[in-house]
């Protein structure tokens, strides 16, 4: 059984995740549960010095942007994407169902982000 800390750890991988996704072979959205290749991601949110901007395309090569870029899911357009380089079992249906059932509320309650 996963603890609250375990769930928070999973959801943390949905943020500032450009470098991790770049190292991944596949991704999964924790919102809609779709699987997809990292190359399908074409929309990112970039947070830098308190500013948040949407970036269309891939921020590779823009080191200052890539460091703080978070992917949007190409299917549901939510910012709940993690890559398999995270080490989490993205092919495990039970794991994904459990993370999905808790939802982002455990992370977005304001005390962990």
C-alpha positions in Angstrom: 0.0 0.0 0.0 1.3 3.4 -0.9 1.7 6.1 1.7 0.8 9.8 1.3 4.5 10.5 0.8 4.7 7.9 -2.0 1.8 9.6 -3.8 3.4 13.0 -3.4 6.6 11.6 -4.9 4.8 10.3 -7.9 3.0 13.6 -8.5 6.2 15.6 -8.1 7.5 14.0 -11.3 4.8 16.0 -13.2 6.7 19.2 -12.6 9.9 20.6 -13.9 10.1 17.3 -15.8 11.6 18.2 -19.2 14.9 16.6 -18.6 13.3 13.5 -17.2 11.0 13.2 -20.1 13.8 13.7 -22.5 15.5 10.6 -20.9 12.3 8.6 -21.2 11.2 6.1 -23.8 7.5 6.5 -23.0 5.3 8.8 -20.9 1.9 8.4 -19.1 -0.6 11.0 -18.1 -1.7 10.6 -14.5 -4.9 12.5 -15.4 -6.3 10.6 -18.4 -4.0 7.6 -18.1 -2.9 7.7 -21.8 0.5 6.4 -22.8 2.5 8.2 -25.5 6.0 8.8 -26.7 7.8 11.9 -25.4 8.0 13.2 -29.0 4.2 13.6 -28.9 4.5 16.4 -26.3 4.3 19.8 -28.0 3.1 22.0 -25.2 5.0 23.0 -22.0 4.6 25.4 -19.2 7.8 27.2 -18.2 8.2 28.7 -14.8 11.1 31.0 -14.3 11.5 33.7 -11.6 7.9 33.5 -10.7 6.6 33.9 -14.3 4.6 31.2 -15.9 4.5 31.0 -19.7 3.1 28.5 -22.2 5.7 27.3 -24.7 4.7 25.6 -27.9 7.2 23.1 -29.2 10.2 21.5 -27.5 12.4 23.6 -25.2 15.5 21.5 -26.0 18.5 23.7 -26.5 17.0 26.5 -24.4 18.7 25.5 -21.2 17.1 28.3 -19.0 13.7 27.2 -20.2 14.2 23.4 -20.2 15.3 23.4 -16.5 11.8 24.7 -15.5 9.6 23.2 -18.2 6.7 20.9 -17.4 4.8 18.9 -20.0 1.2 19.0 -20.9 -0.5 15.8 -22.0 -1.1 15.7 -25.7 -4.5 14.0 -25.1 -6.2 15.8 -22.2 -4.0 19.0 -22.0 -3.4 18.6 -18.3 0.0 19.0 -16.6 0.0 15.4 -15.2 2.7 13.8 -17.4 5.5 11.6 -16.1 8.1 9.7 -18.0 9.4 6.1 -17.5 12.8 7.6 -16.5 11.1 8.4 -13.2 11.4 4.8 -12.3 7.7 4.4 -11.6 6.0 1.3 -13.1 4.0 3.1 -15.8 2.9 -0.3 -17.3 1.4 -1.5 -14.0 -2.4 -1.0 -14.4 -2.9 -1.4 -10.6 -0.3 1.3 -9.8 -1.7 3.7 -12.3 -5.3 3.1 -11.1 -4.2 3.7 -7.5 -2.4 7.0 -8.4 -5.4 8.0 -10.5 -7.9 7.3 -7.7 -6.0 9.6 -5.3 -5.7 12.2 -8.0 -3.6 15.4 -7.8 -5.4 16.7 -4.7 -2.8 15.1 -2.5 -0.1 17.1 -4.2 -2.0 20.3 -4.9 -3.3 21.0 -1.4 -0.7 23.8 -1.4 1.7 22.4 1.1 3.9 20.3 -1.2 4.5 22.4 -4.3 
